[in-house]
Amino acid sequence: MHSQRMDELAASLAGSVKVAKLNVDESPESADRLGIRSIPTLLIFKNGQVLDQLIGASPVAKIEAAVRRRLRDQ
């Protein structure tokens, strides 16, 4: 997903979620620890636990739906 689109999604969900980006080239140990094998990978966390994972390029609507679904599960 294009970085600008992710920034727009983060802005629309501000106050409800935190969005962070990981450069796997700069932090390969973190990528290994999280089990990231493909780029892009989106992980949705709650209380430090991975709740959902989207691998590969996904439409913004699919990502937003996954995040909102997890927000409803709270």
LUMVEX-934189 format. One record per residue: x, y, z of N, C-alpha, C in turn. Coordinates in nm, 4 decimals. Each point is the difference from the previous one (the first is absolute). Example, Ala and Ser with C-alpha at 12.3 -4.5 7.8 and 13.67 -1.06 7.14 Angstrom:
<atoms>
<<1.3190; -0.5690; 0.7800>; <-0.0890; 0.1190; 0.0000>; <0.0900; 0.1200; 0.0000>>
<<-0.0350; 0.1050; -0.0720>; <0.0820; 0.1190; 0.0060>; <-0.0770; 0.1090; 0.0730>>
</atoms>
This chain:
<atoms>
<<0.0849; -0.1175; 0.0000>; <-0.0849; 0.1175; 0.0000>; <0.0888; 0.1229; 0.0000>>
<<-0.0367; 0.0964; -0.0769>; <0.0737; 0.1245; -0.0089>; <0.0004; 0.0686; 0.1358>>
<<0.1136; 0.0529; 0.0386>; <0.0163; 0.0618; 0.1317>; <-0.0993; 0.1135; 0.0240>>
<<-0.0278; 0.0794; -0.1018>; <-0.0946; 0.1111; 0.0154>; <-0.1392; -0.0517; 0.0346>>
<<-0.0431; -0.1079; -0.0630>; <-0.1318; -0.0568; 0.0284>; <-0.0061; -0.0503; 0.1439>>
<<0.1092; -0.0600; 0.0472>; <0.0043; -0.0476; 0.1384>; <-0.0054; 0.1179; 0.0960>>
<<0.0686; 0.1088; -0.0335>; <-0.0040; 0.1208; 0.0834>; <-0.1422; 0.0564; 0.0058>>
<<-0.0704; -0.0022; -0.1121>; <-0.1384; 0.0480; -0.0036>; <-0.0900; -0.0876; 0.0871>>
<<0.0197; -0.1305; -0.0067>; <-0.0786; -0.0915; 0.0829>; <0.0294; 0.0247; 0.1474>>
<<0.1272; 0.0164; 0.0337>; <0.0387; 0.0280; 0.1390>; <-0.0667; 0.1275; 0.0493>>
<<-0.0030; 0.1028; -0.0845>; <-0.0628; 0.1275; 0.0387>; <-0.1497; -0.0189; 0.0219>>
<<-0.0651; -0.0797; -0.0833>; <-0.1451; -0.0179; 0.0150>; <-0.0354; -0.0813; 0.1245>>
<<0.0946; -0.0786; 0.0490>; <-0.0243; -0.0824; 0.1193>; <0.0698; 0.0558; 0.1244>>
<<0.0541; 0.1209; -0.0117>; <0.0731; 0.0614; 0.1115>; <-0.0851; 0.0016; 0.1255>>
<<0.0608; -0.0324; 0.1111>; <-0.0712; -0.0046; 0.1269>; <-0.0558; -0.1380; 0.0306>>
<<-0.0131; -0.0835; -0.1022>; <-0.0525; -0.1356; 0.0189>; <0.1097; -0.1055; -0.0088>>
<<0.0992; 0.0281; -0.0842>; <0.1092; -0.0954; -0.0204>; <0.1322; 0.0747; -0.0122>>
<<0.1077; -0.0723; 0.0182>; <0.1340; 0.0505; -0.0272>; <0.0501; -0.0748; -0.1223>>
<<0.0595; 0.0730; -0.0923>; <0.0562; -0.0606; -0.1199>; <0.1503; 0.0193; 0.0048>>
<<0.0723; -0.1080; -0.0205>; <0.1458; 0.0055; -0.0012>; <0.0506; -0.0749; -0.1221>>
<<0.1113; 0.0457; -0.0514>; <0.0624; -0.0632; -0.1153>; <0.1344; -0.0571; 0.0437>>
<<0.0335; -0.1134; -0.0571>; <0.1273; -0.0643; 0.0296>; <0.0772; -0.0171; -0.1290>>
<<0.1191; 0.0548; -0.0054>; <0.0881; -0.0212; -0.1136>; <0.0758; -0.1298; 0.0274>>
<<-0.0362; -0.1051; -0.0700>; <0.0583; -0.1324; 0.0274>; <0.1470; -0.0071; -0.0374>>
<<0.0448; 0.0878; -0.0907>; <0.1424; 0.0038; -0.0339>; <0.0825; 0.0579; 0.1143>>
<<-0.0589; 0.0942; 0.0726>; <0.0695; 0.0630; 0.1122>; <-0.0182; -0.0765; 0.1309>>
<<-0.1032; -0.0822; 0.0088>; <-0.0301; -0.0745; 0.1231>; <-0.0319; -0.1464; -0.0307>>
<<0.0949; -0.0727; -0.0581>; <-0.0286; -0.1396; -0.0359>; <-0.0324; -0.0880; 0.1200>>
<<0.0539; 0.0320; 0.1167>; <-0.0292; -0.0810; 0.1189>; <-0.1461; 0.0148; 0.0413>>
<<-0.0544; 0.1188; -0.0141>; <-0.1423; 0.0201; 0.0305>; <-0.0878; -0.0726; -0.1006>>
<<0.0376; 0.0061; -0.1269>; <-0.0751; -0.0709; -0.1037>; <0.0005; -0.1503; 0.0273>>
<<0.1144; -0.0540; 0.0386>; <0.0078; -0.1432; 0.0339>; <-0.0875; -0.0330; 0.1192>>
<<0.0073; 0.0816; 0.1034>; <-0.0780; -0.0241; 0.1216>; <-0.1497; 0.0017; -0.0280>>
<<-0.0414; 0.0855; -0.0932>; <-0.1419; 0.0121; -0.0344>; <-0.0430; -0.0983; -0.1095>>
<<0.0956; -0.0731; -0.0546>; <-0.0326; -0.0982; -0.1027>; <-0.0315; 0.0609; -0.1352>>
<<0.0527; 0.1169; -0.0273>; <-0.0251; 0.0665; -0.1278>; <0.0905; -0.0620; -0.1053>>
<<-0.0621; -0.0593; -0.1021>; <0.0741; -0.0664; -0.1066>; <-0.0257; 0.0649; -0.1358>>
<<-0.1071; 0.0780; -0.0109>; <-0.0357; 0.0666; -0.1249>; <-0.0277; 0.1467; 0.0269>>
<<0.0267; 0.0805; -0.1008>; <-0.0257; 0.1425; 0.0097>; <-0.0970; 0.0365; -0.1108>>
<<-0.1063; 0.0707; 0.0288>; <-0.0388; 0.0540; 0.1302>; <-0.0750; -0.1021; 0.0853>>
<<0.0142; 0.0151; 0.1286>; <-0.0761; -0.0764; 0.0987>; <-0.0582; 0.0995; 0.0995>>
<<-0.1262; -0.0152; 0.0297>; <-0.0661; 0.0840; 0.0987>; <-0.0388; -0.0882; 0.1171>>
<<0.0437; 0.0378; 0.1184>; <-0.0357; -0.0718; 0.1218>; <-0.0894; 0.0894; 0.0840>>
<<-0.1072; -0.0564; 0.0531>; <-0.0894; 0.0727; 0.0895>; <0.0193; -0.0590; 0.1390>>
<<0.0415; 0.0851; 0.0932>; <0.0296; -0.0414; 0.1365>; <-0.1052; 0.0512; 0.0973>>
<<-0.0146; -0.0719; 0.1092>; <-0.0729; 0.0488; 0.1160>; <0.0712; -0.0558; 0.1219>>
<<0.0385; 0.0890; 0.0905>; <0.0718; -0.0389; 0.1216>; <0.1216; -0.0868; -0.0299>>
<<0.0711; 0.0353; -0.1077>; <0.1231; -0.0701; -0.0343>; <-0.0182; -0.1314; -0.0744>>
<<-0.1225; -0.0402; -0.0243>; <-0.0272; -0.1251; -0.0701>; <-0.0477; 0.0291; -0.1413>>
<<0.0485; -0.0778; -0.0963>; <-0.0451; 0.0159; -0.1383>; <-0.1395; -0.0604; -0.0132>>
<<-0.0964; 0.0834; -0.0408>; <-0.1375; -0.0452; -0.0182>; <-0.0308; -0.0347; -0.1445>>
<<0.0675; 0.0671; -0.0918>; <-0.0298; -0.0188; -0.1419>; <0.1251; 0.0329; -0.0791>>
<<0.0080; -0.0583; -0.1197>; <0.1152; 0.0217; -0.0870>; <-0.0471; 0.0017; -0.1443>>
<<0.0408; 0.1020; -0.0728>; <-0.0290; 0.0098; -0.1430>; <0.1341; -0.0010; -0.0725>>
<<0.0170; -0.0927; -0.0917>; <0.1251; -0.0127; -0.0733>; <-0.0237; 0.0370; -0.1454>>
<<0.0890; 0.0813; -0.0533>; <-0.0108; 0.0434; -0.1386>; <-0.0750; 0.1308; -0.0101>>
<<0.0010; 0.0545; -0.1204>; <-0.0686; 0.1270; -0.0231>; <-0.1500; -0.0201; 0.0164>>
<<-0.0596; 0.0839; 0.0815>; <-0.1440; -0.0083; 0.0259>; <-0.0632; 0.1354; -0.0253>>
<<-0.1218; 0.0003; -0.0506>; <-0.0695; 0.1281; -0.0166>; <-0.0213; 0.0664; 0.1365>>
<<0.0008; 0.1316; -0.0007>; <-0.0195; 0.0749; 0.1244>; <-0.1299; -0.0418; 0.0683>>
<<-0.1044; -0.0220; -0.0779>; <-0.1294; -0.0384; 0.0580>; <0.0109; -0.1317; 0.0771>>
<<0.0775; -0.0942; -0.0494>; <0.0178; -0.1287; 0.0688>; <0.0755; 0.0193; 0.1309>>
<<0.1028; 0.0832; -0.0033>; <0.0779; 0.0265; 0.1214>; <-0.0866; 0.0718; 0.1028>>
<<-0.0718; 0.1015; -0.0444>; <-0.0857; 0.0745; 0.0914>; <-0.1068; -0.0905; 0.0607>>
<<-0.0572; -0.0887; -0.0790>; <-0.1019; -0.0923; 0.0504>; <0.0588; -0.0924; 0.1055>>
<<0.1211; -0.0490; -0.0221>; <0.0643; -0.0887; 0.0975>; <0.0256; 0.0739; 0.1310>>
<<0.0476; 0.1235; -0.0091>; <0.0276; 0.0790; 0.1207>; <-0.1298; 0.0308; 0.0733>>
<<-0.0998; 0.0444; -0.0723>; <-0.1284; 0.0337; 0.0642>; <-0.0654; -0.1234; 0.0628>>
<<0.0143; -0.1149; -0.0641>; <-0.0540; -0.1244; 0.0572>; <0.0655; -0.0285; 0.1353>>
<<0.1293; 0.0199; 0.0076>; <0.0712; -0.0227; 0.1270>; <-0.0362; 0.1051; 0.1042>>
<<-0.0283; 0.1233; -0.0435>; <-0.0445; 0.1029; 0.0938>; <-0.1355; -0.0372; 0.0606>>
<<-0.0881; -0.0576; -0.0811>; <-0.1317; -0.0425; 0.0500>; <0.0140; -0.1143; 0.0997>>
<<0.1037; -0.0827; -0.0160>; <0.0201; -0.1158; 0.0867>; <0.0477; 0.0388; 0.1404>>
<<0.0336; 0.1265; 0.0183>; <0.0553; 0.0415; 0.1300>; <-0.0995; -0.0124; 0.1116>>
</atoms>
